[in-house]
Amino acid sequence: MTEAATNDATRRDETGMNRSDTVLPPRDSTLVKQAEAFLAAHSRGAALIADNQRVDLPDEVFNVLTKVVDAMAQGKAVTVAPVSQQLTTGQAAEVLGISRQTLIRLLDGNALPYERPRRHRLLRLSDVLAYKQRRHIERRLTLAEMTRQAVEDGLYDDTAEQYRDALREARKNDD
C-alpha cells in the first residue's frame, strides 16, 4: 500500500467517512465570490473543464455545488456526506448538538431508529437529519404557543420584574 493510500485509510473512521470531508473556506475568498456570482447567474447547464477535457454536470450536482459555494462565500465550513451514511452515536450526537448520553436516552426511548450490527449502535444520517428537522419544528411550534399565551395573558406589556412576580405567584398556586 502506498503512503498516500495508508494516510487516506487512517483518516477514515469506522463509518468509512473521511475525516477531511469538512472543508474550511479559503482565506482569500476572491475565487469563491467569482464562483458564487457565476453560479447565481446560471440555473443549470454547468460543466467542468480540466486538462482540456469537459464533463457536463447533472443538475443535481450543480445544485449541490451551488449550495457549497454559497456557504463558503459566507465564510462557512462545508461537510459533504452521502445521505445513506451511517453514524456512530458520538457522531449523531454531534450533528444534533446534544451529548452522547442524551442521544442514548433518545434511542432507548425509540425516538430515533438505529441498527446494532455488532456491539455498537449505528444511525442513518437521513434519520438523524429528519429527527433534527422534527425537533426544530416542534420547538418553533412550542415557542409560537408560548408567545400566543403570553400575548393573551398581557405579559408583553409587563416589565421583567412584573413577569418574575407573576411566575412566582403561578408557582405558588401550583403547589
Backbone as CSV, one residue per row, in Angstrom:
resi,resn,N_x,N_y,N_z,CA_x,CA_y,CA_z,C_x,C_y,C_z
1,MET,0.850,-1.171,0.000,0.000,0.000,0.000,0.897,1.235,0.000
2,THR,0.555,2.225,-0.824,1.365,3.434,-0.888,1.164,4.261,0.367
3,GLU,2.088,5.204,0.605,1.977,6.074,1.785,0.701,6.907,1.721
4,ALA,0.361,7.394,0.527,-0.860,8.203,0.374,-2.097,7.374,0.679
5,ALA,-2.127,6.136,0.199,-3.270,5.263,0.464,-3.367,4.934,1.946
6,THR,-2.224,4.717,2.594,-2.216,4.435,4.024,-2.733,5.634,4.801
7,ASN,-2.266,6.829,4.465,-2.725,8.038,5.143,-4.212,8.242,4.938
8,ASP,-4.713,7.974,3.726,-6.140,8.128,3.450,-6.950,7.143,4.276
9,ALA,-6.465,5.906,4.385,-7.187,4.894,5.147,-7.211,5.246,6.627
10,THR,-6.133,5.826,7.157,-6.110,6.166,8.575,-6.968,7.380,8.890
11,ARG,-7.301,8.188,7.904,-8.156,9.346,8.142,-9.624,8.969,8.138
12,ARG,-9.960,7.787,7.699,-11.360,7.358,7.667,-11.750,6.766,9.013
13,ASP,-12.957,7.077,9.431,-13.431,6.497,10.683,-14.180,5.204,10.400
14,GLU,-14.798,4.651,11.444,-15.449,3.344,11.285,-16.650,3.381,10.356
15,THR,-17.200,4.561,10.050,-18.327,4.647,9.118,-17.849,4.729,7.678
16,GLY,-16.530,4.865,7.482,-15.998,4.996,6.135,-15.929,6.434,5.673
17,MET,-16.369,7.349,6.537,-16.346,8.770,6.159,-14.951,9.321,6.398
18,ASN,-14.425,10.005,5.434,-13.123,10.610,5.539,-13.218,11.828,6.449
19,ARG,-12.371,11.890,7.446,-12.451,12.985,8.406,-12.180,14.342,7.767
20,SER,-11.560,14.361,6.612,-11.265,15.632,5.963,-12.415,16.093,5.075
21,ASP,-13.592,15.444,5.188,-14.737,15.845,4.383,-15.266,17.220,4.763
22,THR,-14.920,17.725,5.939,-15.281,19.085,6.311,-14.181,19.995,5.798
23,VAL,-14.585,20.960,4.983,-13.621,21.836,4.322,-13.893,23.268,4.745
24,LEU,-12.863,23.945,5.204,-12.975,25.357,5.561,-12.905,26.208,4.299
25,PRO,-13.562,27.353,4.305,-13.465,28.218,3.122,-12.040,28.753,2.996
26,PRO,-11.611,29.054,1.776,-10.249,29.582,1.604,-10.109,30.947,2.265
27,ARG,-8.884,31.264,2.691,-8.643,32.566,3.326,-8.932,33.705,2.357
28,ASP,-8.509,33.529,1.107,-8.800,34.527,0.072,-10.083,34.083,-0.627
29,SER,-11.149,34.818,-0.377,-12.454,34.414,-0.894,-12.741,34.934,-2.299
30,THR,-11.756,35.512,-2.966,-11.974,36.092,-4.288,-12.529,35.072,-5.281
31,LEU,-11.882,33.912,-5.382,-12.338,32.901,-6.331,-13.706,32.349,-5.943
32,VAL,-13.962,32.214,-4.644,-15.266,31.722,-4.194,-16.352,32.723,-4.573
33,LYS,-16.075,34.001,-4.390,-17.055,35.040,-4.753,-17.315,35.032,-6.261
34,GLN,-16.270,34.820,-7.066,-16.451,34.733,-8.513,-17.309,33.522,-8.879
35,ALA,-17.025,32.393,-8.239,-17.813,31.184,-8.497,-19.261,31.390,-8.062
36,GLU,-19.466,32.054,-6.931,-20.825,32.317,-6.445,-21.601,33.170,-7.452
37,ALA,-20.970,34.215,-7.956,-21.627,35.087,-8.934,-21.939,34.323,-10.221
38,PHE,-21.010,33.504,-10.657,-21.222,32.728,-11.876,-22.392,31.758,-11.711
39,LEU,-22.385,31.012,-10.598,-23.451,30.030,-10.368,-24.804,30.700,-10.183
40,ALA,-24.815,31.874,-9.553,-26.074,32.599,-9.354,-26.663,33.059,-10.684
41,ALA,-25.805,33.310,-11.656,-26.263,33.789,-12.968,-26.750,32.646,-13.864
42,HIS,-26.507,31.416,-13.443,-26.889,30.257,-14.256,-27.706,29.294,-13.401
43,SER,-28.751,28.757,-13.949,-29.587,27.835,-13.183,-29.314,26.377,-13.525
44,ARG,-28.600,26.125,-14.584,-28.263,24.751,-14.978,-27.262,24.800,-16.116
45,GLY,-26.867,23.612,-16.550,-26.003,23.521,-17.718,-24.535,23.774,-17.439
46,ALA,-24.071,23.513,-16.217,-22.670,23.729,-15.894,-21.822,22.541,-16.350
47,ALA,-20.550,22.808,-16.530,-19.614,21.762,-16.912,-18.292,22.029,-16.214
48,LEU,-17.519,20.985,-16.053,-16.165,21.109,-15.528,-15.196,20.931,-16.687
49,ILE,-14.147,21.726,-16.672,-13.107,21.597,-17.697,-11.769,21.526,-16.985
50,ALA,-11.012,20.466,-17.249,-9.676,20.299,-16.691,-8.851,19.488,-17.677
51,ASP,-7.603,19.878,-17.860,-6.696,19.170,-18.764,-7.320,18.976,-20.143
52,ASN,-7.941,20.010,-20.650,-8.578,20.009,-21.966,-9.689,18.973,-22.106
53,GLN,-10.261,18.552,-21.002,-11.408,17.638,-21.024,-12.599,18.343,-20.392
54,ARG,-13.772,18.081,-20.944,-15.002,18.700,-20.458,-15.974,17.611,-20.014
55,VAL,-16.591,17.853,-18.853,-17.603,16.939,-18.334,-18.807,17.778,-17.930
56,ASP,-19.977,17.473,-18.509,-21.199,18.175,-18.135,-21.670,17.675,-16.771
57,LEU,-22.176,18.597,-15.955,-22.670,18.241,-14.628,-24.174,18.037,-14.643
58,PRO,-24.646,16.976,-14.027,-26.103,16.828,-13.878,-26.632,17.973,-13.000
59,ASP,-27.899,18.310,-13.175,-28.499,19.395,-12.398,-28.357,19.163,-10.894
60,GLU,-28.463,17.909,-10.443,-28.349,17.607,-9.024,-26.968,17.979,-8.491
61,VAL,-25.933,17.677,-9.252,-24.569,18.017,-8.845,-24.397,19.534,-8.876
62,PHE,-24.941,20.178,-9.889,-24.885,21.637,-9.988,-25.529,22.279,-8.763
63,ASN,-26.689,21.748,-8.335,-27.387,22.303,-7.171,-26.565,22.149,-5.897
64,VAL,-25.923,20.995,-5.716,-25.071,20.778,-4.545,-23.880,21.726,-4.595
65,LEU,-23.269,21.842,-5.755,-22.131,22.743,-5.916,-22.521,24.182,-5.577
66,THR,-23.700,24.595,-6.014,-24.180,25.949,-5.725,-24.308,26.157,-4.217
67,LYS,-24.862,25.175,-3.511,-25.016,25.288,-2.053,-23.666,25.345,-1.350
68,VAL,-22.723,24.543,-1.816,-21.383,24.543,-1.222,-20.718,25.895,-1.416
69,VAL,-20.774,26.415,-2.625,-20.141,27.703,-2.920,-20.824,28.830,-2.138
70,ASP,-22.159,28.804,-2.051,-22.881,29.821,-1.277,-22.432,29.822,0.186
71,ALA,-22.317,28.639,0.776,-21.892,28.542,2.174,-20.471,29.058,2.354
72,MET,-19.579,28.654,1.463,-18.188,29.097,1.574,-18.062,30.601,1.349
73,ALA,-18.891,31.154,0.482,-18.861,32.594,0.244,-19.272,33.360,1.506
74,GLN,-20.057,32.704,2.374,-20.461,33.301,3.647,-19.447,33.012,4.757
75,GLY,-18.346,32.357,4.396,-17.301,32.052,5.364,-17.566,30.806,6.187
76,LYS,-18.501,29.962,5.751,-18.857,28.754,6.497,-18.068,27.553,5.996
77,ALA,-17.757,26.647,6.917,-17.157,25.370,6.543,-18.256,24.483,5.964
78,VAL,-17.863,23.513,5.164,-18.834,22.653,4.487,-18.425,21.196,4.673
79,THR,-19.424,20.363,4.961,-19.223,18.919,5.005,-20.172,18.289,4.011
80,VAL,-19.650,17.430,3.170,-20.481,16.710,2.214,-20.435,15.245,2.612
81,ALA,-21.612,14.663,2.821,-21.690,13.258,3.213,-22.878,12.623,2.524
82,PRO,-22.755,11.384,2.101,-23.893,10.698,1.496,-25.020,10.535,2.515
83,VAL,-26.262,10.630,2.081,-27.398,10.536,2.987,-27.495,9.149,3.599
84,SER,-27.054,8.136,2.892,-27.109,6.781,3.429,-25.986,6.539,4.430
85,GLN,-25.217,7.554,4.688,-24.094,7.470,5.622,-24.563,6.979,6.992
86,GLN,-23.830,6.069,7.579,-24.146,5.623,8.928,-23.239,6.344,9.907
87,LEU,-23.817,6.712,11.042,-23.085,7.457,12.056,-23.008,6.663,13.348
88,THR,-21.921,6.865,14.069,-21.842,6.318,15.421,-22.703,7.198,16.317
89,THR,-22.929,6.756,17.540,-23.732,7.563,18.461,-23.029,8.888,18.767
90,GLY,-21.724,8.875,18.822,-20.982,10.116,19.067,-21.144,11.103,17.925
91,GLN,-21.065,10.604,16.694,-21.227,11.470,15.524,-22.653,12.000,15.427
92,ALA,-23.633,11.136,15.685,-25.034,11.556,15.622,-25.317,12.610,16.688
93,ALA,-24.772,12.413,17.886,-24.955,13.399,18.957,-24.367,14.746,18.550
94,GLU,-23.223,14.715,17.878,-22.598,15.960,17.426,-23.460,16.665,16.388
95,VAL,-24.028,15.915,15.458,-24.914,16.500,14.445,-26.115,17.160,15.109
96,LEU,-26.643,16.522,16.147,-27.828,17.033,16.835,-27.504,18.112,17.862
97,GLY,-26.225,18.251,18.207,-25.846,19.259,19.196,-26.243,18.861,20.610
98,ILE,-26.204,17.555,20.897,-26.542,17.051,22.226,-25.427,16.125,22.691
99,SER,-25.465,15.753,23.960,-24.459,14.827,24.459,-24.752,13.414,23.962
100,ARG,-23.738,12.595,23.963,-23.917,11.205,23.545,-24.881,10.506,24.492
101,GLN,-24.786,10.792,25.786,-25.664,10.161,26.763,-27.122,10.543,26.535
102,THR,-27.373,11.797,26.167,-28.738,12.225,25.847,-29.248,11.469,24.621
103,LEU,-28.380,11.304,23.632,-28.774,10.541,22.445,-29.108,9.100,22.814
104,ILE,-28.320,8.488,23.672,-28.579,7.106,24.088,-29.965,7.015,24.733
105,ARG,-30.314,8.008,25.563,-31.653,8.010,26.175,-32.740,8.118,25.104
106,LEU,-32.498,8.931,24.079,-33.459,9.042,22.970,-33.604,7.709,22.238
107,LEU,-32.480,7.040,22.017,-32.518,5.746,21.336,-33.260,4.713,22.182
108,ASP,-32.995,4.712,23.484,-33.674,3.776,24.375,-35.180,4.054,24.431
109,GLY,-35.563,5.316,24.201,-36.978,5.685,24.173,-37.593,5.585,22.786
110,ASN,-36.865,5.009,21.841,-37.330,4.812,20.461,-37.648,6.114,19.729
111,ALA,-36.975,7.206,20.084,-37.176,8.475,19.386,-36.507,8.457,18.015
112,LEU,-35.493,7.618,17.862,-34.744,7.503,16.608,-34.477,6.031,16.312
113,PRO,-34.598,5.639,15.052,-34.249,4.254,14.711,-32.723,4.088,14.645
114,TYR,-32.271,2.894,14.936,-30.844,2.592,14.842,-30.668,1.117,14.549
115,GLU,-29.459,0.771,14.145,-29.111,-0.625,13.911,-27.999,-0.999,14.875
116,ARG,-27.952,-2.268,15.200,-26.882,-2.747,16.070,-26.296,-4.004,15.430
117,PRO,-25.495,-3.807,14.349,-24.966,-4.972,13.639,-23.996,-5.787,14.491
118,ARG,-23.307,-5.127,15.388,-22.401,-5.812,16.310,-22.659,-5.238,17.689
119,ARG,-21.647,-4.722,18.292,-21.759,-4.242,19.665,-22.274,-2.805,19.738
120,HIS,-21.940,-1.984,18.757,-22.260,-0.562,18.803,-23.474,-0.228,17.944
121,ARG,-24.183,0.814,18.346,-25.348,1.271,17.595,-24.899,2.173,16.456
122,LEU,-25.559,2.049,15.321,-25.309,2.899,14.170,-26.624,3.527,13.738
123,LEU,-26.565,4.796,13.362,-27.748,5.521,12.924,-27.537,5.996,11.503
124,ARG,-28.607,6.013,10.714,-28.514,6.569,9.360,-28.552,8.096,9.462
125,LEU,-27.688,8.730,8.702,-27.640,10.185,8.686,-29.004,10.758,8.322
126,SER,-29.703,10.148,7.392,-31.016,10.658,6.984,-32.001,10.639,8.154
127,ASP,-31.936,9.613,9.009,-32.811,9.555,10.183,-32.457,10.639,11.195
128,VAL,-31.162,10.865,11.376,-30.710,11.891,12.322,-31.143,13.273,11.837
129,LEU,-30.971,13.537,10.546,-31.369,14.842,10.000,-32.883,15.031,10.047
130,ALA,-33.637,13.963,9.808,-35.105,14.057,9.899,-35.524,14.348,11.334
131,TYR,-34.893,13.706,12.303,-35.197,13.967,13.714,-34.865,15.419,14.071
132,LYS,-33.723,15.879,13.590,-33.313,17.264,13.865,-34.339,18.248,13.303
133,GLN,-34.840,17.975,12.113,-35.850,18.842,11.494,-37.157,18.801,12.292
134,ARG,-37.582,17.598,12.698,-38.806,17.473,13.517,-38.667,18.244,14.819
135,ARG,-37.508,18.116,15.453,-37.248,18.810,16.718,-37.289,20.319,16.521
136,HIS,-36.744,20.794,15.417,-36.751,22.230,15.099,-38.194,22.725,14.943
137,ILE,-38.999,21.970,14.217,-40.410,22.356,14.003,-41.167,22.345,15.327
138,GLU,-40.954,21.308,16.136,-41.621,21.233,17.439,-41.258,22.420,18.323
139,ARG,-39.986,22.799,18.321,-39.559,23.952,19.124,-40.207,25.240,18.637
140,ARG,-40.282,25.410,17.338,-40.919,26.617,16.800,-42.397,26.669,17.170
141,LEU,-43.084,25.516,17.095,-44.496,25.473,17.471,-44.677,25.766,18.955
142,THR,-43.803,25.220,19.784,-43.870,25.480,21.224,-43.635,26.949,21.522
143,LEU,-42.649,27.533,20.875,-42.371,28.961,21.075,-43.548,29.814,20.616
144,ALA,-44.136,29.447,19.490,-45.296,30.197,18.993,-46.456,30.104,19.986
145,GLU,-46.668,28.919,20.563,-47.739,28.742,21.550,-47.444,29.547,22.816
146,MET,-46.208,29.526,23.263,-45.833,30.305,24.452,-46.008,31.795,24.205
147,THR,-45.636,32.240,23.016,-45.797,33.653,22.660,-47.272,34.017,22.616
148,ARG,-48.085,33.152,22.012,-49.517,33.407,21.945,-50.109,33.512,23.345
149,GLN,-49.712,32.593,24.218,-50.220,32.596,25.591,-49.778,33.851,26.335
150,ALA,-48.524,34.264,26.132,-48.009,35.467,26.793,-48.766,36.706,26.321
151,VAL,-49.057,36.780,25.029,-49.824,37.916,24.493,-51.234,37.893,25.074
152,GLU,-51.826,36.697,25.090,-53.181,36.550,25.629,-53.238,36.964,27.102
153,ASP,-52.181,36.645,27.856,-52.128,36.985,29.275,-51.654,38.419,29.517
154,GLY,-51.317,39.125,28.436,-50.880,40.513,28.567,-49.485,40.668,29.132
155,LEU,-48.665,39.622,29.034,-47.329,39.674,29.634,-46.336,40.506,28.834
156,TYR,-46.631,40.786,27.591,-45.694,41.589,26.809,-45.699,43.044,27.257
157,ASP,-46.755,43.456,27.941,-46.809,44.825,28.439,-46.130,44.959,29.796
158,ASP,-45.818,43.822,30.437,-45.219,43.829,31.760,-43.714,44.033,31.684
159,THR,-43.164,44.544,32.779,-41.711,44.647,32.892,-41.170,43.281,33.274
160,ALA,-39.863,43.115,33.229,-39.238,41.848,33.597,-39.551,41.509,35.060
161,GLU,-39.535,42.512,35.923,-39.827,42.280,37.335,-41.277,41.832,37.529
162,GLN,-42.214,42.439,36.811,-43.620,42.034,36.898,-43.788,40.588,36.402
163,TYR,-43.066,40.242,35.357,-43.139,38.879,34.811,-42.612,37.878,35.836
164,ARG,-41.477,38.194,36.489,-40.925,37.302,37.508,-41.898,37.140,38.673
165,ASP,-42.523,38.247,39.071,-43.518,38.180,40.151,-44.687,37.272,39.756
166,ALA,-45.154,37.403,38.521,-46.264,36.577,38.051,-45.865,35.107,38.027
167,LEU,-44.614,34.813,37.635,-44.133,33.433,37.641,-44.095,32.877,39.057
168,ARG,-43.585,33.683,40.011,-43.536,33.244,41.402,-44.943,32.932,41.909
169,GLU,-45.889,33.791,41.592,-47.263,33.609,42.026,-47.874,32.347,41.411
170,ALA,-47.608,32.142,40.142,-48.134,30.946,39.462,-47.552,29.682,40.074
171,ARG,-46.260,29.703,40.425,-45.621,28.539,41.046,-46.210,28.256,42.420
172,LYS,-46.512,29.320,43.176,-47.127,29.140,44.493,-48.488,28.482,44.356
173,ASN,-49.255,28.907,43.342,-50.587,28.374,43.134,-50.573,26.917,42.688
174,ASP,-49.489,26.491,42.039,-49.357,25.099,41.587,-49.054,24.157,42.737
175,ASP,-48.457,24.682,43.812,-48.086,23.832,44.953,-49.239,23.479,45.783
